Amino acid sequence: MPNAVISGTGMYVPDNIVTNDDLVSQYGIDTNHDWIVKRTGIEARRFAPEGIGSADLAVPACEQAIEDAGLQKKDIDMILFATLSPEHCFPGSGVYLQEKLGMPEAGHFCPAMDIRNQCSGFLYGLGTAASMVKAGAVKNVLVVGGETHSAALDLSTRGRAVASLFGDAAGAVVVSASDDESRGIRTWKLGADGRYADVLAQRVWDVRKRPFIPVDENGVGQVQPEMMWAQMDGRLVFKNAVERMIMGLMEVCWKEGITMNDIDVFAFHQANLRINQYVAQQLNVPEEKLLQNIHKFGNTTAATIPTLLAEAQREGRLERGMKVATVAFGSGFTWGAALIDW
Ligand code: UT7
């Protein structure tokens, strides 16, 4: 059975930096830097310009990851695109990315699949890719997490509890087959609890209704704000995130027969610095072992973990032989954790 390794990483963020103060001065939101930093650790986020979507953000991240893996686009056997902000209702972002990477023009028609698991999407993708590589079905899978949140945030005081948290970014890894036994994606554990599906959700339409969005007398769709924008019970999410992240990390360590002390680097999903600090504290993990980028990018959902890995690799914080633990929790509720020998 081949081993599944992360052979390359890449990331991309748009240029436009939006600070907490910009949320006040540019968008007129009744908030302040201290409130946001104290509750979340977020100081700034990036917003993509109009006309740019999640697949656009993913292109440079994927090109970097493919190059870093020493591969060419034609070597990619499959694309797994994790996002909660696809360009359209359908098709998914994966096919747009495949086209933007120039694959069809080059006669390369690799499958492209979207993963709809929000903040856990990247880890669902990583587990799927590793399983397929280990099964011998594919050799190189591009796993990408990309989000364009800025288009769908209620950037007003009404929406401040959600709008102040999120940013745009893309991160990618290549998962490859390898005979090298010293490295690899060792284990992963995914979970979901659908009882909480409505606790963090954006219900723009409801296909149980006829029509699926209300229309006015002229047949023009009318989406109410509570349907249009994401709604969240932040405290319930916070509490469940802490519990599930701790449990996920303990489960993967248990499965591999190691302790938290054996892990060199932790790549936690970046939803809230306080969540991550609390999880680390409960597990006796020193903060120096945590990768963090929430202060500059905010919560970039499916992109948080691959951007962390790409940044850490470039900064020399990830070296061959290190043990990496990663964990995520989010809408669904869904969660995942994985252990990687880098
Ligand atoms: O990837 C998963 C995604 N989400 C998460 O992980 C989020 C987890 N939850 C959280 O991070 C926290 O619950 C938040 C940071 C979202 C909110 O912190 P909180 O301490 O739970 O605040 P709250 O929602 O209970 O709101 C407290 C007050 C409210 O005012 P009143 O009703 O007490 O007068 C809010 O209206 O803070 C107000 N508020 C704000 N004030 C200034 C909410 N957002 C803001 C804001 N600026 N941006």
Residues whose N, C-alpha, C, O or C-beta is under 5 A from the ligand:
A	BS01	UT7	D30 T31 N32 W35 R39 T40 C119 R160 A161 S164 G234 R235 V237 F238 A271 N272 F329 G330
